[in-house]
Structure formats: C-alpha cells, structure tokens
Amino acid sequence: MDIVRIIIAIFIPPLGVFLQVGLGGHFWLNILLTLFGYVPGLVHAIWVIAKK
C-alpha cells in the first residue's frame, strides 16, 4: 500500500500525506511546503510515507 501512496504523492504530495496520517500537523506542513515549491512538498511527503 505504501507504493500506491508514494505514486499518489508524486502527483499530489498533500494527498499522499493525508492518506498516511490524516489531518494532522504533517498534512498542514506539507500543504505549506508544497505552496513554497513542489520539490519540498514532494520530499516531505515521501519522508512521511516511508517513515511509518
């Protein structure tokens, strides 16, 4: 299931984080990072998904 989340995170990073942790702090941080740039949001999303 993590592979599916990572593939989703490649296209929409906040959605991948949401599927992993829900509406927690990591989700809102990822929204902010994605607004600053796609790459920071992507890196954070993959980190959150791989960490669990």
C-alpha positions as CSV (number, residue, x, y, z in Angstrom):
1,M,0.0,0.0,0.0
2,D,3.0,2.4,0.6
3,I,3.8,2.1,-3.1
4,V,0.4,3.4,-4.0
5,R,0.7,6.3,-1.6
6,I,4.2,7.2,-3.0
7,I,2.8,7.2,-6.5
8,I,-0.1,9.5,-5.4
9,A,2.4,11.7,-3.6
10,I,4.4,12.2,-6.7
11,F,1.4,13.8,-8.4
12,I,-0.2,15.4,-5.4
13,P,2.1,15.5,-2.3
14,P,-0.5,16.6,0.3
15,L,-2.9,13.8,-0.8
16,G,-0.2,11.2,-0.2
17,V,0.4,12.6,3.3
18,F,-3.3,12.8,4.1
19,L,-3.7,9.1,3.2
20,Q,-0.9,8.3,5.6
21,V,-1.5,10.5,8.6
22,G,-4.9,12.2,8.1
23,L,-5.5,15.9,9.0
24,G,-2.6,16.1,11.4
25,G,0.4,18.5,11.6
26,H,2.3,16.7,8.9
27,F,-0.6,17.3,6.4
28,W,-0.7,21.1,7.1
29,L,3.1,21.3,7.0
30,N,3.1,19.5,3.6
31,I,0.4,21.9,2.3
32,L,2.7,24.8,3.3
33,L,5.8,23.2,1.8
34,T,4.0,22.4,-1.5
35,L,2.9,26.0,-1.7
36,F,6.5,27.1,-1.4
37,G,7.5,24.7,-4.1
38,Y,6.7,21.3,-5.5
39,V,10.0,19.7,-4.6
40,P,10.0,20.5,-0.8
41,G,6.4,19.1,-0.6
42,L,7.4,16.0,-2.5
43,V,10.4,15.3,-0.4
44,H,8.4,15.8,2.8
45,A,5.6,13.6,1.6
46,I,7.9,10.7,0.7
47,W,9.7,11.1,4.0
48,V,6.4,10.9,6.0
49,I,5.2,7.9,4.0
50,A,8.5,6.0,4.3
51,K,8.8,6.8,8.0
52,K,5.7,4.9,9.0
